[in-house]
Amino acid sequence: RHVDLCAFVATGHLAVLCPEVTADEARELADALVEVCAARAGLALCGDDGTDAETLLAAARAASMVAAEKSVALASTTFTSLTFGDKTVLVADPGMVRLYELVQRLAKSELAVLVQGESGAGKELVAAALHYGSPRAGKPLLAVNCAALQETLLESELFGHERGAFTGATATRQGLFESVAGGTLFLDEVAEMSAALQAKLLRALETRRITRLGDTREREVDFRVVTASHRDLSAEVKAGRFREDLYFRLVGAAVWVPPLRDRKRELPLLARRFLEESCAKTGRPVPVLAPDTLRLLGEHAWPGNVRELRNAMEFAAATVEEGTVEPWHLRERINGEPPAPGREPAAPAPGAPPTFRPIADELRELERRRMLEALSACGWNQKRAAAALSMPLRTFVTRFGQFGLAEKSPRRG
């Protein structure tokens, strides 16, 4: 047909684009091409396997690499589920494949590893992979969020305390350094530690000995430390908020977890997985994600990353009564606005003039979404986000207030 397109994208690699065909028709065409060309093929479907050309091409190429001779492999089957203890991670994006290959190599060493990435991107899963792939896998993996506890409580949690060490210390208690007993200690949001705790942590790393609160005796401890932060620790060191000597102790190796918006290949796979898990909890049939819904998910910036996507799918599982999740079911939910009651307006009666949304409303919605994407990409720095959009800073700041974007800022939380 005139709308179809084919081209060699590399030596021996033919890409074929067929708009406006069904999944069954695409499969028939792929089978015919394989037969004629005596080749093997990978088939990627828009929506199911991605919503942009680059992602679809990568998905089709990945499928072709695992297809048998003279056969077609579906891109939807080319993913890997990795299990670490009680945690499972789905890996399909090339960047995530490389990340977990690196993690598997690092796991076998005793290096201290710093895991960086945005909140909700999956840093705790990387820590689990480092532990369960290591010789320490038979020992405990213990975790603590350094931002969730006050300084005294965090110090007691890590180092333990003797009876009477502080008000409320009615009994002696081991800290995590002792309790981990040859395993792995995961310190999440380590950048939030106070200067005094940073110094005490540094000594524990250097001497492998700790002192409980209210005690004078040192105790030997055996542990491997993995740390995580959504902040750039090197920038925190330059700003004087994090000790440089501790930074170099923690960064035996550093890995970066890509945000969900950069993992387009995994987005539809994760969405379906989370929807299936949420429906299974309530015994409900699993609805289908409409192609336009998958396109809507692909256009969203996901500032909350995987955690935000899981919440959206749990919302769909709880509220959608139909057999298909349409864009209007989720549009208000993922844009951070209260869900509007009811459904989209019914189609106009035959012969009636069509109705449209005011174009000003659509432009406002687009501008707000683009500003959110730019802010997320620029670490919520308004000046850099405005420059990225080629928008005057004064206009950007005004719109920032008008659109209520301060309420979505991670810094506010």
Salt bridges, closest charged atoms under 4 A:
ASP4 OD1 - ARG1 NH2 2.73
ASP31 OD1 - ARG27 NE 3.39
ASP48 OD1 - ARG272 NH1 3.79
GLU110 OE1 - ARG136 NH2 2.90
GLU118 OE2 - ARG261 NH2 2.43
GLU124 OE2 - LYS87 NZ 3.80
GLU155 OE2 - LYS200 NZ 2.84
GLU157 OE1 - ARG173 NH2 3.36
GLU162 OE2 - ARG212 NH1 3.01
GLU162 OE2 - ARG219 NH2 3.87
GLU178 OE2 - ARG212 NE 2.85
GLU178 OE1 - ARG219 NE 3.84
GLU189 OE1 - HIS230 ND1 2.90
GLU192 OE2 - ARG231 NE 2.72
ASP215 OD2 - ARG217 NE 3.31
ASP215 OD2 - ARG219 NH1 2.88
GLU218 OE2 - ARG203 NH2 2.72
GLU218 OE1 - ARG209 NE 3.09
GLU220 OE2 - ARG209 NH1 3.18
ASP222 OD1 - ARG136 NH2 3.03
GLU236 OE1 - ARG241 NE 2.90
ASP245 OD2 - ARG243 NH2 2.79
GLU266 OE1 - ARG263 NE 3.19
GLU277 OE1 - ARG310 NH1 3.37
ASP292 OD1 - ARG295 NH1 2.55
GLU308 OE2 - HIS300 NE2 2.89
GLU322 OE1 - HIS329 NE2 3.21
GLU322 OE2 - ARG343 NH2 2.55
GLU344 OE2 - ARG331 NH1 3.37
GLU365 OE1 - ARG357 NH2 3.20
GLU365 OE2 - ARG369 NH1 3.69
GLU367 OE2 - ARG399 NE 3.17
GLU373 OE1 - ARG370 NH1 3.17
GLU407 OE1 - ARG412 NE 3.25
